[in-house]
């Protein structure tokens, strides 16, 4: 019995692998621009995206529409794209169900 192997040129395989590696880290946030930015994080607050993938949050991290922010024993402060400021206390969850803002932070 003889196995039949596909003969795909190495450059094609490398190109496909590179494309996949570039696209996958951004797949969870294909919905657009950041809804806000973390300005203060204490403890290990997390953002859980709509696909259920959790990521730890630190200062300057972006949050997106659809994220669920979970503080656990920590605290979190977020500056939103529209200029709003959100302070989330310990043992809290804050869900950004559908955040849309297309203006400037000054309201124009």
C-alpha positions in Angstrom: 0.0 0.0 0.0 1.4 3.3 -1.0 0.4 6.8 0.5 -0.2 9.6 -1.9 1.3 12.9 -0.7 0.3 16.3 -1.8 3.1 18.4 -3.2 2.6 22.0 -2.2 5.5 24.4 -2.7 7.0 25.6 0.5 6.6 29.3 -0.3 2.8 28.8 -0.6 2.7 27.0 2.8 4.7 29.8 4.4 2.5 32.5 2.9 -0.6 30.8 4.3 0.9 30.3 7.7 2.0 34.0 7.8 -1.5 35.2 6.9 -3.1 33.0 9.5 -0.7 34.3 12.2 -1.5 37.9 11.3 -5.3 37.5 11.2 -5.9 35.3 14.3 -4.8 37.8 17.0 -7.3 40.3 15.7 -10.2 37.9 15.0 -12.0 38.7 18.3 -12.2 42.4 17.6 -13.2 42.5 13.9 -16.1 44.8 14.9 -14.0 48.0 14.7 -12.3 50.6 16.7 -11.8 50.4 20.5 -14.7 51.5 22.6 -12.3 52.7 25.3 -8.9 52.5 27.0 -7.9 51.3 30.4 -6.4 54.1 32.5 -6.1 52.2 35.8 -6.1 48.6 36.7 -5.5 47.0 40.1 -5.5 43.3 40.7 -6.2 41.1 37.7 -9.3 42.6 35.9 -10.2 40.8 32.7 -12.1 41.5 29.5 -14.1 38.6 28.1 -15.1 39.0 24.5 -18.3 37.8 22.9 -16.6 34.6 21.9 -15.7 33.9 25.5 -12.0 34.5 25.3 -10.6 36.2 28.4 -7.7 38.6 28.5 -6.0 40.3 31.4 -6.3 44.1 31.4 -3.5 46.6 32.2 -3.1 50.3 31.7 -3.4 51.4 28.1 -5.2 48.2 27.0 -8.1 48.7 24.6 -11.7 47.5 25.3 -14.2 46.8 22.6 -18.0 46.6 22.1 -19.1 43.2 23.2 -16.6 42.9 26.0 -17.6 41.9 29.5 -15.3 43.6 32.1 -14.7 41.6 35.2 -12.8 43.0 38.2 -12.7 40.1 40.6 -11.0 41.5 43.7 -9.4 44.3 41.7 -10.5 47.6 40.3 -10.7 49.1 36.8 -11.1 52.6 35.4 -11.8 53.1 31.7 -11.8 56.3 29.5 -14.4 55.7 26.8 -14.1 57.0 23.2 -17.0 59.5 23.8 -15.1 61.0 26.8 -17.1 59.2 29.5 -15.1 57.8 32.5 -16.1 54.5 34.0 -14.9 53.3 37.4 -15.6 49.6 38.2 -15.4 48.5 41.8 -14.2 45.0 43.1 -16.4 42.0 42.5 -18.2 43.7 39.6 -19.0 43.0 36.0 -19.7 45.6 33.4 -21.0 44.6 29.9 -20.5 46.7 26.8 -23.4 45.2 24.9 -23.4 47.5 21.9 -21.1 50.5 22.1 -21.1 52.8 19.1 -19.6 56.2 18.9 -18.4 58.0 15.7 -17.9 61.6 16.9 -15.1 63.3 18.8 -14.7 63.2 22.6 -15.7 66.8 22.8 -19.2 66.0 21.4 -18.6 67.3 17.8 
